[in-house]
Structure formats: C-alpha cells, structure tokens
C-alpha cells in the first residue's frame, strides 16, 4: 500500500476559456464552493467582469489568448500575486470546427490543434512546474469531448485534439506518480454554436438515442469538475463521460 500523502482539494484554480458557456459555469460553481478562481479568455465578458468586480479577493480575470505562451505565463504570475499559488487547473479553452475534413484548410487545422491541444499542454506544463517547485500537490481537469470516443462528420481535427488530450491525461497521471490527480471530463453535445455544425437532423438523432432524452447541459457537467477538484478522491487518469448514455 502506498504511503504517499493524499492530494488535497484545490484552493486556487486556473480556468482557461472561463468567460462564457461551460467555462463561466465552472468559474461560478467553484466560487460557490469557496475556491479562489483565476479565469481568462480571449475576451472578458461582462459576466466575468462582474464576478471579478464583486469579489476582487477571490476572482482574477484577464483577456489572454491561450496560444500566447508569454501572455499566459504573465497571467499565471499575476494570479499567484493576487490569489496565491495555483493548485488546480481546468483546461477548458477550445475552438470548434464547422467543415468536413476535405474542406478544412491547412491553416484551420493548425489553429484547431494549436488552441485545443498544444496550448493546454503548454499551460499544464507551466503550472505543474511551478506547483512542483513550491512542493504543492494539485489537480488537473481537462475538458475534452465525446468526439474523442465516437466519430462525427465535420469534426475530424477537433476530435483529434480532444482524443489527444484524453491520451495526455492518462500519461500525465502516470508520469506524476500520484503527486497530482489528472483527469478528463468529456461532455456530450451541448446546444451551442459548436454543435451547430452537426445540423438539426443529426442533433435530433443524438437526442433520440440518449436515454435521458436531451443534449448535455453545463449544469450537468460542473458538479463532476467540482468533485475532481474539491473533494477527496482517488480518481486519477480517467475520462469521465457526461452525455446521458448517448455513447453507450
């Protein structure tokens, strides 16, 4: 039996893509759970600005492009100065895809891979290095997608990046040897701009084969993210699917 100390719940969590949709729901939920939260996105929405203005000692927000390593590093330093050492990360920032692979330009493929795969790997590496340097034991949650496990037309590059993050989750959990807990949460399709590429016919088919009878909602995903960050758990290196059994 391992005598390694348990990984404590996170107290300061960094959320990428935290200005709207699922990201904003995660930020709000973590704040309700008593966690200090730093959130960034390319554009800071009024909703995120309001949270930061109302709770300046618990929320730090910034307009940062996740694909800009210098900007993300500067933001991480700001967070440490304002809120304290980061001991939790939610990699949520991503761009979608709305084209069949044969029609997707080389530039669009590169943009999707850089945003959805390269950037979160670099951000995770940055924060892990700082946590290890401070002797911290932390939690990493990668928001991936059911697309990593099932095929959907029009989402080839997007699916590849999410599958890459799931694979990285498993490997990183092994690599860190229990010093940090690393997991993925893979939601089913939301009723959102990103799922619009499927069209109403395919979305209707997904709903019909989902036992719970509806598309995934952010409110159904945030409790899983909160559990992985804030509760005592031995879940590590896993991909937790939240899709109402549509993929079963």
Beta strands, then each sheet from edge to edge (+ up, - down):
strand 1: 12-16
strand 2: 36-41
strand 3: 59-63
strand 4: 88-91
strand 5: 139-143
strand 6: 181-187
strand 7: 239-242
sheet 1: 3+ 2+ 1+ 4+ 5+ 6+ 7+
end
